[in-house]
Amino acid sequence: MKKETGQPAAVIDIGTNTALLLVAIVRDGMLKVLDEAQEIPRLGRSVDRDRRITPDAIDRLLGALKKLKKRIQDRFGDIDVVVTATSAMRDARNRKEVMEALREELGWNVTLLTGLQEAEATFIGALATLDPDLFSSEERVSVIDIGGGSTELACGYYHNISKGIQPELTRLESLDIGCVRFTERFFPYISKRNGVEPPLPPKSESIEGKSNTVDDINRESASRLLFDPVAVESMRKTVRNNMRQIGLHNDRTVGVAGTVTSLSWILRAHGKPYRSEMINGSVILLDEIRRLIERVCRMSVQELLDTWPVVMEGRADIFLTGLLILEGYLDVFGVDEITVSSGGLRHGMLCKKTISS
């Protein structure tokens, strides 16, 4: 980022599960974060199945974005706001209707990113927020962004992004593998807590140790169900098959987004309040991920919320799915650890905006 600016700018990332705000300023060639906020409207609920964003989801998104807009205005006044949308909006047949509703209600034009544009911006943002001394210019780095609807992968060389040098990207991939998408496919009976009315599981001996049918189970108890181990193994196989098809190398790996940052907080924070700087640059081992997966498989959504409320609100029902995607990536490509970045798409979009201006 070569340009110096004293004016804060905001980026809002509308994802499948979350709406994320970043307000930052460029000073001394570095991105200085002034404010971050999160809302969880779960825009992509049922989009994988129906290819439409529901009226309820649109209302939830509008409510979330109005909160973020008020936050920006109250704290920073009239500043530039860039709004992006990703997987759920890409998949929805009624995306034009949704984007027009946002423009009419909020005055914001939404930029719909392709999967590859999302991967590129995430690569830039992930590395721009990490200590430059972590990488050498000769070291190829892979960045994985596990989202609600898709997983983006980007490979390239660091080249000191924080000083305004464009990265040398060698590979960009976007896969329709996401926490919300795969939870709805493999564990459709789990998400009752978030207001979903999902189909309940077929007859099975693996859930709470007894036979269950749609008639047997009260929907109010869905958050108490365990994750079906048969479905866990089925998802593991699907993730690995998808990863093998893209054939990446075992590069130094950086992870961004809610699964990875929540995982870092669980392993490293020891109950302290969540702060981005606490998890940024932390390292997670594959063995730690596998042990946590074993633990989470024995927990219900409600138990996850009760155990780690700081990071599980709005995420408890999709957390295991994210862990399984991360495990599959590391396992297939022979990577035994991942470095956590608190940066991501929003940071990358702001970096790109500053460089181009």
C-alpha positions as CSV (number, residue, x, y, z in Angstrom):
1,M,0.0,0.0,0.0
2,K,2.0,2.9,-1.2
3,K,-0.5,5.6,-0.8
4,E,-0.8,7.4,2.5
5,T,-4.3,8.5,3.6
6,G,-5.6,10.2,6.7
7,Q,-9.2,9.3,5.9
8,P,-10.6,6.1,7.4
9,A,-12.4,3.7,5.0
10,A,-14.8,0.9,5.6
11,V,-15.3,-2.5,4.0
12,I,-18.3,-4.8,4.6
13,D,-18.1,-8.4,3.6
14,I,-21.5,-10.1,3.1
15,G,-20.9,-13.8,3.5
16,T,-23.0,-16.8,3.7
17,N,-23.1,-16.8,7.5
18,T,-21.8,-13.4,8.6
19,A,-21.7,-9.7,7.7
20,L,-18.3,-8.4,8.7
21,L,-17.1,-4.8,9.0
22,L,-13.6,-3.4,8.9
23,V,-12.8,0.3,9.3
24,A,-9.1,1.1,8.8
25,I,-6.6,3.8,7.8
26,V,-3.3,3.6,6.0
27,R,-0.5,5.1,7.9
28,D,3.2,4.8,7.5
29,G,2.6,2.3,4.7
30,M,0.7,0.0,7.0
31,L,-3.0,-0.9,7.5
32,K,-4.1,0.3,10.9
33,V,-7.4,-1.2,12.1
34,L,-9.7,1.3,13.8
35,D,-12.8,-0.8,14.2
36,E,-14.2,-4.3,13.5
37,A,-17.7,-5.7,14.0
38,Q,-19.6,-8.8,13.2
39,E,-23.3,-9.6,12.6
40,I,-24.6,-13.1,11.9
41,P,-27.7,-12.9,9.6
42,R,-26.9,-16.3,7.9
43,L,-27.9,-15.0,4.5
44,G,-27.1,-18.4,2.9
45,R,-29.6,-20.5,4.8
46,S,-31.1,-23.1,2.4
47,V,-29.4,-21.4,-0.6
48,D,-27.5,-24.6,-1.4
49,R,-30.8,-26.4,-1.8
50,D,-33.1,-23.8,-3.2
51,R,-30.8,-21.4,-5.0
52,R,-32.7,-18.5,-3.6
53,I,-32.3,-16.1,-0.7
54,T,-35.4,-16.2,1.4
55,P,-37.4,-13.1,2.4
56,D,-36.6,-13.8,6.0
57,A,-32.8,-13.9,5.2
58,I,-33.1,-10.6,3.3
59,D,-34.8,-9.0,6.3
60,R,-32.0,-10.4,8.6
61,L,-29.3,-9.0,6.3
62,L,-31.0,-5.6,6.1
63,G,-31.2,-5.5,9.9
64,A,-27.6,-6.5,10.3
65,L,-26.3,-3.9,7.7
66,K,-28.4,-1.1,9.2
67,K,-26.6,-1.8,12.5
68,L,-23.2,-1.7,10.8
69,K,-24.1,1.5,8.9
70,K,-25.2,3.2,12.2
71,R,-21.9,2.1,13.8
72,I,-19.9,3.6,11.0
73,Q,-21.8,6.9,11.1
74,D,-21.7,7.2,14.8
75,R,-18.0,6.5,15.1
76,F,-16.5,7.9,11.9
77,G,-19.1,10.0,10.1
78,D,-19.4,10.1,6.4
79,I,-16.6,7.9,5.1
80,D,-16.2,5.7,2.0
81,V,-17.8,2.2,2.3
82,V,-17.1,-0.7,0.1
83,V,-19.6,-3.5,0.2
84,T,-18.8,-7.0,-1.2
85,A,-20.8,-10.2,-1.4
86,T,-19.6,-13.7,-2.0
87,S,-20.8,-17.3,-2.2
88,A,-24.5,-17.1,-1.1
89,M,-25.1,-14.1,-3.3
90,R,-23.3,-15.8,-6.2
91,D,-25.5,-18.9,-5.9
92,A,-28.8,-17.2,-5.5
93,R,-31.0,-16.8,-8.6
94,N,-32.6,-13.7,-7.0
95,R,-29.3,-12.0,-6.2
96,K,-30.2,-8.9,-8.3
97,E,-33.4,-8.5,-6.3
98,V,-31.4,-8.7,-3.0
99,M,-28.7,-6.3,-4.2
100,E,-31.3,-3.8,-5.4
101,A,-33.0,-4.0,-2.0
102,L,-29.7,-3.2,-0.3
103,R,-29.2,-0.2,-2.6
104,E,-32.6,1.2,-2.0
105,E,-32.6,0.7,1.8
106,L,-29.0,1.6,2.5
107,G,-27.7,3.5,-0.5
108,W,-24.9,1.0,-1.0
109,N,-23.9,-0.6,-4.3
110,V,-22.8,-4.2,-3.6
111,T,-19.8,-5.6,-5.5
112,L,-20.4,-9.3,-6.3
113,L,-17.0,-11.0,-6.3
114,T,-16.2,-14.1,-8.2
115,G,-14.6,-17.0,-6.2
116,L,-11.2,-16.2,-7.7
117,Q,-11.5,-12.5,-6.9
118,E,-12.4,-13.5,-3.4
119,A,-9.4,-15.8,-3.2
120,E,-7.0,-13.1,-4.4
121,A,-8.2,-10.4,-2.0
122,T,-8.2,-12.8,0.9
123,F,-4.5,-13.7,0.1
124,I,-3.6,-10.1,0.2
125,G,-5.5,-9.3,3.4
126,A,-4.3,-12.4,5.2
127,L,-0.7,-11.7,4.7
128,A,-0.9,-7.9,5.1
129,T,-2.0,-8.2,8.7
130,L,0.8,-10.7,9.7
131,D,4.3,-9.8,10.8
132,P,6.5,-9.5,7.6
133,D,9.3,-11.3,9.3
134,L,7.2,-14.5,9.3
135,F,7.9,-15.0,5.6
136,S,10.7,-14.6,3.1
137,S,10.1,-13.4,-0.4
138,E,11.3,-16.7,-1.7
139,E,8.8,-18.7,0.4
140,R,5.6,-19.8,-1.3
141,V,2.5,-19.4,0.9
142,S,-1.0,-20.9,0.6
143,V,-4.0,-19.2,2.2
144,I,-7.2,-21.0,3.0
145,D,-10.4,-19.2,3.7
146,I,-13.2,-21.5,4.9
147,G,-16.4,-19.6,4.5
148,G,-20.1,-20.5,4.9
149,G,-20.7,-21.4,1.3
150,S,-17.3,-21.8,-0.3
151,T,-13.6,-22.4,0.5
152,E,-11.1,-20.2,-1.3
153,L,-7.4,-21.2,-1.8
154,A,-4.7,-18.9,-3.0
155,C,-1.0,-19.7,-3.5
156,G,1.8,-17.2,-4.1
157,Y,4.8,-15.3,-2.8
158,Y,4.7,-12.7,0.0
159,H,6.8,-9.8,-1.5
160,N,6.0,-7.5,1.4
161,I,2.4,-6.7,0.7
162,S,2.2,-4.2,3.5
163,K,4.6,-1.9,1.6
164,G,2.4,-1.8,-1.5
165,I,4.1,-4.5,-3.6
166,Q,1.5,-6.6,-5.4
167,P,1.8,-10.3,-4.5
168,E,2.9,-12.9,-7.1
169,L,0.0,-15.3,-7.2
170,T,0.6,-18.7,-8.7
171,R,-2.8,-20.4,-8.1
172,L,-6.3,-19.4,-7.2
173,E,-9.2,-21.8,-6.4
174,S,-12.7,-21.5,-5.2
175,L,-14.6,-24.7,-4.1
176,D,-18.2,-25.0,-3.2
177,I,-17.3,-26.4,0.2
178,G,-18.5,-24.3,3.1
179,C,-19.6,-24.6,6.7
180,V,-23.2,-23.7,6.2
181,R,-23.5,-25.5,2.8
182,F,-22.1,-28.8,4.2
183,T,-23.9,-28.6,7.5
184,E,-27.1,-28.5,5.6
185,R,-26.1,-31.4,3.4
186,F,-24.6,-33.7,6.0
187,F,-26.1,-32.6,9.3
188,P,-29.5,-31.1,8.3
189,Y,-31.1,-31.9,11.7
190,I,-28.5,-29.9,13.8
191,S,-29.4,-26.3,13.1
192,K,-32.7,-25.9,14.9
193,R,-31.1,-23.4,17.4
194,N,-30.5,-20.8,14.7
195,G,-34.2,-20.8,13.7
196,V,-34.0,-23.3,11.0
197,E,-36.8,-25.8,10.4
198,P,-34.6,-28.6,9.0
199,P,-35.5,-32.2,8.2
200,L,-34.6,-34.4,11.1
201,P,-32.3,-37.4,10.6
202,P,-33.6,-40.8,9.3
203,K,-33.8,-43.7,11.6
204,S,-30.3,-44.2,13.1
205,E,-28.7,-45.9,16.1
206,S,-25.9,-43.4,16.2
207,I,-27.7,-40.3,17.6
208,E,-28.0,-40.2,21.3
209,G,-27.6,-44.0,21.3
210,K,-31.2,-44.8,20.3
211,S,-33.4,-45.2,17.3
212,N,-34.8,-41.8,16.1
213,T,-37.3,-40.9,13.4
214,V,-38.9,-37.7,12.3
215,D,-42.0,-38.6,14.5
216,D,-39.8,-39.5,17.5
217,I,-37.9,-36.3,17.9
218,N,-39.2,-33.0,19.0
219,R,-37.7,-30.2,16.9
220,E,-37.0,-28.3,20.1
221,S,-34.4,-30.9,21.1
222,A,-32.4,-30.5,17.8
223,S,-29.7,-28.5,19.5
224,R,-29.2,-31.4,21.9
225,L,-28.5,-34.0,19.2
226,L,-25.0,-35.3,18.5
227,F,-23.3,-35.3,15.1
228,D,-24.0,-38.6,13.3
229,P,-20.6,-40.3,13.0
230,V,-21.7,-41.9,9.7
231,A,-22.3,-38.4,8.3
232,V,-19.0,-37.2,9.7
233,E,-17.1,-39.9,7.8
234,S,-19.1,-39.3,4.7
235,M,-18.3,-35.6,4.8
236,R,-14.6,-36.3,5.4
237,K,-14.5,-38.4,2.3
238,T,-16.3,-35.8,0.2
239,V,-13.9,-33.0,1.4
240,R,-10.8,-35.1,0.6
241,N,-12.1,-36.0,-2.8
242,N,-12.6,-32.4,-3.7
243,M,-9.2,-31.3,-2.3
244,R,-7.4,-34.1,-4.2
245,Q,-8.8,-32.8,-7.5
246,I,-7.0,-29.4,-7.2
247,G,-3.5,-30.9,-6.5
248,L,-1.8,-28.2,-4.4
249,H,1.7,-28.5,-2.8
250,N,2.5,-28.6,0.9
251,D,3.3,-24.9,1.2
252,R,3.5,-22.8,4.3
253,T,-0.2,-22.4,5.1
254,V,-2.1,-19.4,6.5
255,G,-5.8,-19.7,7.6
256,V,-8.4,-17.0,7.9
257,A,-12.1,-16.7,8.8
258,G,-14.3,-17.9,11.7
259,T,-13.4,-21.6,11.9
260,V,-9.7,-20.9,12.1
261,T,-9.9,-17.9,14.4
262,S,-12.4,-19.5,16.7
263,L,-10.2,-22.6,16.8
264,S,-7.2,-20.5,17.8
265,W,-9.1,-18.8,20.6
266,I,-10.3,-22.1,22.0
267,L,-6.8,-23.5,22.0
268,R,-4.8,-20.4,23.0
269,A,-7.0,-17.8,24.8
270,H,-7.8,-19.9,27.9
271,G,-11.1,-18.1,28.5
272,K,-9.8,-14.6,27.9
273,P,-11.9,-12.1,26.0
274,Y,-11.6,-12.4,22.2
275,R,-9.2,-10.0,20.6
276,S,-7.9,-10.2,17.1
277,E,-4.3,-9.5,18.1
278,M,-4.4,-12.4,20.5
279,I,-4.9,-15.0,17.7
280,N,-3.1,-13.2,14.9
281,G,0.1,-15.1,14.0
282,S,-0.7,-18.1,16.3
283,V,0.1,-21.6,15.0
284,I,-2.2,-24.6,15.2
285,L,-1.0,-28.1,14.7
286,L,-2.9,-30.8,12.7
287,D,-2.8,-33.1,15.8
288,E,-4.6,-30.4,17.8
289,I,-7.3,-30.1,15.2
290,R,-7.8,-33.8,15.2
291,R,-8.1,-34.0,19.0
292,L,-10.6,-31.2,19.0
293,I,-12.7,-32.9,16.3
294,E,-12.9,-36.0,18.4
295,R,-14.1,-33.8,21.3
296,V,-16.6,-31.8,19.3
297,C,-18.1,-35.0,17.8
298,R,-19.1,-36.0,21.3
299,M,-20.8,-32.6,22.0
300,S,-24.2,-31.2,21.0
301,V,-24.7,-27.7,19.6
302,Q,-26.0,-26.6,23.0
303,E,-22.9,-28.0,24.7
304,L,-20.7,-26.1,22.3
305,L,-22.5,-22.9,23.1
306,D,-22.3,-23.5,26.8
307,T,-18.6,-24.4,26.7
308,W,-17.3,-21.6,24.4
309,P,-20.0,-18.9,24.2
310,V,-17.5,-16.2,23.1
311,V,-16.9,-17.8,19.7
312,M,-19.8,-20.2,19.3
313,E,-22.8,-17.9,19.1
314,G,-24.1,-18.2,15.5
315,R,-21.4,-20.7,14.7
316,A,-21.9,-23.8,17.0
317,D,-24.0,-25.8,14.5
318,I,-21.4,-25.2,11.7
319,F,-18.2,-25.4,13.7
320,L,-17.5,-29.1,13.3
321,T,-18.1,-28.8,9.5
322,G,-15.4,-26.1,9.4
323,L,-13.0,-28.2,11.4
324,L,-13.5,-31.2,9.0
325,I,-12.8,-29.0,6.0
326,L,-9.6,-27.7,7.6
327,E,-8.5,-31.2,8.6
328,G,-9.1,-32.5,5.0
329,Y,-7.1,-29.7,3.5
330,L,-4.1,-30.2,5.8
331,D,-4.2,-33.9,5.5
332,V,-4.5,-34.2,1.7
333,F,-1.7,-31.7,1.1
334,G,0.6,-33.0,3.8
335,V,0.6,-29.9,5.9
336,D,1.1,-30.4,9.7
337,E,0.5,-26.8,10.9
338,I,-1.3,-23.6,10.0
339,T,-0.6,-20.0,10.9
340,V,-3.7,-18.0,11.8
341,S,-4.3,-14.5,10.4
342,S,-7.0,-12.1,11.7
343,G,-7.0,-10.5,8.2
344,G,-8.9,-11.6,5.2
345,L,-11.2,-10.4,2.4
346,R,-12.0,-7.0,4.0
347,H,-8.4,-6.2,4.6
348,G,-7.4,-7.3,1.1
349,M,-10.1,-5.2,-0.5
350,L,-8.9,-2.1,1.4
351,C,-5.3,-2.9,0.4
352,K,-6.3,-3.2,-3.2
353,K,-8.3,0.0,-3.1
354,T,-5.4,1.9,-1.6
355,I,-2.8,0.5,-4.1
356,S,-5.0,1.3,-7.1
357,S,-5.7,4.8,-6.0
